[in-house]
Amino acid sequence: MYIGRELDELTMTSIDRWETTELLYYHHIFSQLAPYLSAEGASLHVKVIRELESRGPVGGDRGGWDHSSSPIYD
């Protein structure tokens, strides 16, 4: 379950003020919905990706047999 700000609130906030967990969560959601996004939704997804890239590696961990390789954003 996601606990954080809703997308309508975040769209009124500069993307550089979004928390990393919010960026990761909405990137995941946009990726799942990519075939159904409008041009505006696709544009927001690109902004999320660029902001994540500008912040550098998340966690820096490659994972292992005892833990996930992807960050947990929930």
N, C-alpha and C positions, 0 to 999 in steps of 0.2 A: 504494500500500500504506500502511495506517495503522500508525504506530509511536507507541504511547502506552499508557496504562492501559486495561485491559479494563473493561467496563461493570459487572461484578460488584464490582470494586474501587472504582469511582467511586461506586456507590450507597451504599457505606459511608463516603463522604467528603462533607462539606458541599458543596453545589453552588457556593458562593462560593469554594471552594478549587480548583475545576476550572480547568485552563488554558483559555485562549481557543480554542486549537486543538482541544481535546477537546470543548468546547461546539459548535464549528462542525461537527466531524465527526459527532457524535451527532445534532445537529439535522438534518443531511443524511440520515443513516440513518433517523431517525424519520419524516422527511418522505416518504421512499420507501416506508416500511412502514406509513404512517398507516392504510390500510384494514384492516390486520391486527392493530393494536395493541389490547391489552386496556385496560380502564379505568386500570389502574396504569401501563401504558406511555404512554398518552395524557397522564396526569397528569405523568409525568416529562418528557415532551416540552414541555408547557406551562411547567414550571419551567426547562427549558433555554432556551426562548424568552425568558422574563422575565429570566433572568440575562444573556443576550446583550444584551437591550435596556437593562438597567441599566448595562452597561459602556460603552455608547455605540457610535459607529461603529467598525467594524473596518477599519483601513487608510485609510479616508477617500478612497480613490481610485475614480474613476468608470470607469476603464479607458480604453483607446484602441486605435488600430489595431495597436499593437505589444505590447499586454499585456492580460491578462484583467481584467474588471471585478469578478470574484468572487475573494475571498481564497482562497489555496491553503493548506489546513490540513494537508496531508500532509507 
